[in-house]
């Protein structure tokens, strides 16, 4: 199967650019709708974070260190590293006695430009705590430590925590552990790849955890999704796509790097996986909006909010509208 054109970008009347990709939508009966090559094997990238953190709950790490739901929410996110998010990071590290030395990433500035500019202006040096994956890394260290592994080895594929995460990914996707592709993510820990329908299936199960065959994992998923619904801004930022979309309590969604997006719809009991092949996610809001539109999504306020937050106009440096972009795929 071939990928499909998802978005066209016009400057004036001329088609200047387009993006291709694939979309898979799953319900309880299987693949409901799709566009492009649904056999494509995609890495989750950061879309796996709401699943990766789930082994923390059966281990009762939250109770052991008296972690609040807001503190737990940063472990599913790709943080903008706002001042409040940094307060939460600091609180988790103090409560759980985690040192910066354990973190494997290099010092950096936040991915959210306004905070990077602010911290540079304030004379703050790069820090490991400014990495957008800091919340996930704290969770991984805590799980690794509780499972009896060497905390500093939390990033190794053979470590107890990474092997447990592989088991969870298998439960969510129905892909046997030995068939899950493993690579290395941008932050230095393992990243997992499965075919597009299986990626979508995992978000169907996050949205409808009663479909998860393991009762312990199902309970953990239900709790984590509830926490995310109360703190959607900690998926990245309140103005980012995940933050805007998850203000709708019916939605659980998470962006991944390099053109990956996943979402689950609770009432509709559907999971969606999107992959843009050039890895540029700038137009992902337009694609997500079109998916919801073609599904005749009931909450029109969510679609209106996407339109308002992510206009389809192409605007140049003078503030003038010089073109437009539009979604052109058809789900079948």
C-alpha positions as CSV (number, residue, x, y, z in Angstrom):
1,X,0.0,0.0,0.0
2,X,1.1,3.6,-0.7
3,X,1.1,6.6,1.7
4,X,-1.6,9.2,0.9
5,X,-1.4,12.9,0.5
6,X,-2.6,14.4,3.8
7,X,-2.1,18.2,3.5
8,X,-1.6,20.7,0.7
9,X,-0.1,24.1,1.3
10,X,-0.8,26.9,-1.1
11,X,1.0,30.3,-1.5
12,X,-1.4,32.5,-3.4
13,X,-3.1,30.2,-6.0
14,X,-0.1,27.9,-6.4
15,X,0.3,24.5,-4.6
16,X,3.7,25.0,-3.1
17,X,4.1,22.0,-0.7
18,X,2.3,18.9,0.4
19,X,2.8,16.2,3.0
20,X,2.1,12.5,2.7
21,X,1.4,10.0,5.5
22,X,-0.9,7.3,6.8
23,X,-3.7,7.1,9.3
24,X,-5.3,4.1,11.0
25,X,-8.5,4.2,13.1
26,X,-9.4,1.2,15.2
27,X,-12.6,0.2,17.1
28,X,-13.5,-2.9,18.9
29,X,-14.2,-4.8,15.7
30,X,-10.8,-4.0,14.2
31,X,-9.7,-1.5,11.5
32,X,-12.6,0.8,11.0
33,X,-11.2,3.5,8.6
34,X,-7.8,4.3,7.2
35,X,-5.8,6.5,4.8
36,X,-2.5,5.5,3.2
37,X,-0.3,2.6,4.2
38,X,-1.7,1.0,7.3
39,X,1.0,-1.7,7.2
40,X,3.6,1.0,7.9
41,X,5.6,0.2,11.1
42,X,5.9,3.4,13.2
43,X,7.8,4.2,16.3
44,X,5.6,5.6,19.1
45,X,8.2,8.2,20.0
46,X,6.7,10.2,22.9
47,X,3.2,8.9,22.1
48,X,4.1,5.9,24.3
49,X,4.5,8.1,27.5
50,X,1.0,7.6,28.9
51,X,1.6,3.8,28.6
52,X,5.3,3.7,29.7
53,X,4.5,5.2,33.1
54,X,1.7,2.7,33.9
55,X,3.9,0.1,35.8
56,X,4.4,2.8,38.4
57,X,0.9,2.3,39.8
58,X,0.9,-1.4,40.7
59,X,4.3,-0.8,42.4
60,X,2.5,1.9,44.5
61,X,5.4,4.3,44.0
62,X,2.9,7.2,44.2
63,X,1.9,6.2,47.7
64,X,5.5,5.5,48.8
65,X,6.6,9.0,48.0
66,X,3.3,10.8,48.5
67,X,3.2,12.0,44.8
68,X,0.2,14.2,43.9
69,X,-1.8,13.6,40.7
70,X,-0.3,16.8,39.3
71,X,3.2,15.5,39.9
72,X,2.3,12.2,38.3
73,X,0.9,14.0,35.2
74,X,4.3,15.3,34.2
75,X,5.5,11.7,33.7
76,X,3.1,11.3,30.7
77,X,4.1,14.5,29.1
78,X,6.7,16.2,26.8
79,X,7.1,19.2,29.0
80,X,7.5,22.8,27.8
81,X,9.3,23.3,31.2
82,X,7.2,26.2,32.3
83,X,8.0,27.5,35.8
84,X,5.2,25.5,37.3
85,X,6.3,22.3,35.6
86,X,9.8,22.8,36.9
87,X,8.4,23.2,40.4
88,X,6.7,19.8,39.9
89,X,10.0,18.3,38.7
90,X,11.8,19.6,41.7
91,X,9.2,18.4,44.1
92,X,9.3,14.8,42.7
93,X,13.1,14.8,42.8
94,X,13.1,16.0,46.4
95,X,10.4,13.6,47.6
96,X,12.0,10.6,45.9
97,X,15.6,11.5,46.5
98,X,16.6,11.5,42.8
99,X,19.8,13.3,41.9
100,X,20.5,15.0,38.5
101,X,23.5,12.7,38.1
102,X,21.2,9.8,37.4
103,X,19.7,11.5,34.3
104,X,21.3,10.4,31.1
105,X,20.4,13.3,28.8
106,X,22.7,16.3,28.3
107,X,21.9,19.8,29.6
108,X,19.7,21.8,27.3
109,X,17.2,24.6,27.1
110,X,13.4,24.0,26.9
111,X,11.8,23.1,23.6
112,X,9.2,25.8,24.2
113,X,10.8,28.9,22.7
114,X,9.3,31.5,25.1
115,X,10.7,29.6,28.2
116,X,14.0,29.1,26.5
117,X,14.3,32.8,25.8
118,X,13.1,33.7,29.3
119,X,15.7,31.4,31.0
120,X,18.5,32.6,28.8
121,X,17.6,36.2,29.5
122,X,17.6,35.4,33.3
123,X,21.1,34.1,32.9
124,X,20.2,30.5,33.6
125,X,22.6,27.9,32.1
126,X,21.4,24.8,30.2
127,X,20.1,22.1,32.5
128,X,19.0,18.4,32.3
129,X,15.9,19.5,34.1
130,X,14.9,21.6,31.0
131,X,14.7,18.5,28.8
132,X,11.1,17.9,27.6
133,X,11.3,14.2,28.6
134,X,12.4,14.9,32.2
135,X,9.1,13.7,33.7
136,X,9.3,10.3,31.9
137,X,12.9,9.9,33.1
138,X,12.0,10.5,36.7
139,X,9.3,7.9,36.4
140,X,11.6,5.4,34.8
141,X,14.2,5.8,37.5
142,X,11.6,5.3,40.2
143,X,10.3,2.2,38.6
144,X,13.7,0.8,38.0
145,X,14.7,1.4,41.6
146,X,11.5,-0.2,43.0
147,X,12.0,-3.3,40.8
148,X,15.4,-3.9,42.2
149,X,17.4,-2.7,39.2
150,X,20.4,-0.4,39.2
151,X,18.9,3.1,39.0
152,X,21.6,4.4,36.7
153,X,20.8,1.6,34.2
154,X,17.2,2.6,33.7
155,X,17.9,3.4,30.0
156,X,19.1,0.0,29.1
157,X,16.8,-2.3,27.1
158,X,17.7,-5.3,29.3
159,X,16.9,-3.4,32.5
160,X,13.9,-4.5,34.6
161,X,11.9,-1.3,33.9
162,X,12.4,-1.4,30.1
163,X,11.5,-5.1,30.0
164,X,8.3,-4.4,31.9
165,X,7.4,-1.5,29.6
166,X,7.9,-3.9,26.6
167,X,5.4,-6.2,28.3
168,X,2.9,-3.4,28.7
169,X,3.3,-2.3,25.1
170,X,2.6,-5.9,24.0
171,X,-0.6,-6.0,26.1
172,X,-1.8,-2.7,24.6
173,X,-0.9,-3.6,21.0
174,X,-1.4,-7.4,20.8
175,X,2.1,-7.5,19.2
176,X,4.3,-10.2,20.8
177,X,7.3,-8.8,22.7
178,X,9.8,-10.4,20.4
179,X,8.1,-8.7,17.4
180,X,8.1,-5.2,18.8
181,X,10.9,-3.2,17.1
182,X,13.2,-1.3,19.4
183,X,15.3,1.7,18.7
184,X,16.7,4.7,20.6
185,X,14.6,7.8,21.3
186,X,15.9,11.4,21.2
187,X,16.3,11.4,25.0
188,X,18.4,8.3,25.1
189,X,16.0,5.6,26.2
190,X,14.5,2.7,24.2
191,X,11.6,3.6,21.8
192,X,9.2,1.0,20.4
193,X,7.6,0.5,16.9
194,X,4.5,-1.5,15.9
195,X,2.3,-1.4,12.8
196,X,-0.1,1.6,12.5
197,X,-3.3,-0.4,13.4
198,X,-1.6,-1.7,16.6
199,X,-0.5,1.8,17.5
200,X,-4.2,2.9,17.2
201,X,-5.3,-0.1,19.1
202,X,-3.2,1.0,22.1
203,X,-5.0,4.3,22.2
204,X,-8.4,2.6,21.8
205,X,-7.5,0.7,25.0
206,X,-6.4,3.8,26.8
207,X,-9.7,5.4,25.9
208,X,-11.6,2.2,26.8
209,X,-9.5,0.4,29.5
210,X,-12.2,-2.2,30.0
211,X,-10.8,-3.7,26.8
212,X,-7.4,-4.4,28.4
213,X,-7.3,-8.1,29.3
214,X,-5.0,-7.6,32.3
215,X,-7.1,-6.1,35.2
216,X,-4.2,-4.6,37.0
217,X,-3.0,-2.8,33.8
218,X,-6.6,-1.8,33.0
219,X,-6.9,-0.1,36.4
220,X,-3.6,1.7,36.0
221,X,-4.6,2.9,32.6
222,X,-7.9,4.2,33.9
223,X,-6.2,6.1,36.7
224,X,-3.5,7.6,34.5
225,X,-6.0,8.8,31.8
226,X,-8.1,10.4,34.5
227,X,-5.0,12.2,35.8
228,X,-4.1,13.4,32.3
229,X,-7.7,14.7,31.8
230,X,-7.3,16.9,34.9
231,X,-3.9,18.2,33.9
232,X,-3.8,18.3,30.0
233,X,-1.4,21.3,30.1
234,X,1.3,18.9,31.4
235,X,1.2,16.8,28.2
236,X,3.3,19.8,26.9
237,X,1.7,23.2,27.3
238,X,-1.9,24.4,27.4
239,X,-1.5,26.0,24.0
240,X,0.1,22.9,22.3
241,X,-2.1,20.5,20.3
242,X,-2.3,17.9,23.2
243,X,-3.2,20.6,25.7
244,X,-5.9,22.1,23.4
245,X,-7.4,18.8,22.4
246,X,-7.4,17.2,25.9
247,X,-9.4,20.0,27.4
248,X,-12.1,17.8,26.0
249,X,-12.4,15.1,28.7
250,X,-13.6,12.6,26.0
251,X,-10.1,12.6,24.4
252,X,-6.8,11.1,25.4
253,X,-4.0,12.1,23.0
254,X,-0.3,12.4,22.9
255,X,2.1,13.7,20.2
256,X,5.3,11.9,19.3
257,X,8.3,13.4,17.6
258,X,8.9,13.2,13.8
259,X,5.3,13.3,12.7
260,X,3.5,10.9,15.0
261,X,0.2,11.6,16.7
262,X,-2.1,9.2,18.6
263,X,-5.5,9.8,20.2
264,X,-8.3,7.8,21.8
265,X,-12.0,8.8,21.9
266,X,-13.7,7.4,25.0
267,X,-17.4,7.6,24.2
268,X,-16.9,6.5,20.6
269,X,-14.4,3.7,21.7
270,X,-11.9,4.5,18.9
271,X,-8.2,4.8,18.6
272,X,-6.4,6.8,16.0
273,X,-2.7,6.7,14.8
274,X,-1.3,9.3,12.4
275,X,2.2,9.3,10.8
276,X,3.4,12.2,8.6
277,X,6.3,10.8,6.6
278,X,8.6,13.8,6.4
279,X,8.5,14.1,10.2
280,X,7.2,17.7,10.2
281,X,4.3,18.0,12.6
282,X,3.5,21.7,11.9
283,X,0.2,20.7,10.2
284,X,-0.8,18.0,12.6
285,X,-3.6,20.1,14.1
286,X,-5.2,20.4,10.7
287,X,-5.0,16.6,10.2
288,X,-6.4,15.8,13.6
289,X,-9.2,18.3,13.0
290,X,-10.1,16.7,9.7
291,X,-10.1,13.2,11.3
292,X,-12.6,14.4,13.9
293,X,-14.7,16.1,11.2
294,X,-14.8,13.0,9.0
295,X,-15.8,10.9,12.0
296,X,-18.6,13.4,12.6
297,X,-17.3,14.0,16.1
298,X,-20.1,15.1,18.4
299,X,-18.3,17.8,20.4
300,X,-18.1,20.6,17.9
301,X,-16.6,22.9,20.5
302,X,-13.4,20.8,20.3
303,X,-13.3,21.3,16.5
304,X,-14.0,25.0,17.0
305,X,-11.1,25.3,19.5
306,X,-8.7,23.6,17.1
307,X,-9.7,26.0,14.4
308,X,-9.2,29.0,16.7
309,X,-5.9,27.8,18.1
310,X,-4.4,26.6,14.8
311,X,-5.6,28.7,11.9
312,X,-5.2,27.3,8.3
313,X,-3.9,30.7,6.9
314,X,-0.3,31.0,5.8
315,X,1.0,34.3,7.2
316,X,4.2,36.0,6.3
317,X,6.5,38.3,8.4
318,X,4.3,41.4,7.7
319,X,1.3,39.7,9.2
320,X,-0.4,39.4,5.8
321,X,-2.3,36.3,4.7
322,X,-0.4,35.0,1.7
323,X,-1.9,31.5,1.4
324,X,-3.6,28.6,3.0
325,X,-3.3,25.0,3.8
326,X,-6.0,22.3,3.7
327,X,-6.4,18.6,4.6
328,X,-7.0,16.6,1.4
329,X,-7.2,12.9,2.6
330,X,-10.3,10.8,2.7
331,X,-10.8,8.1,5.3
332,X,-12.3,4.9,3.9
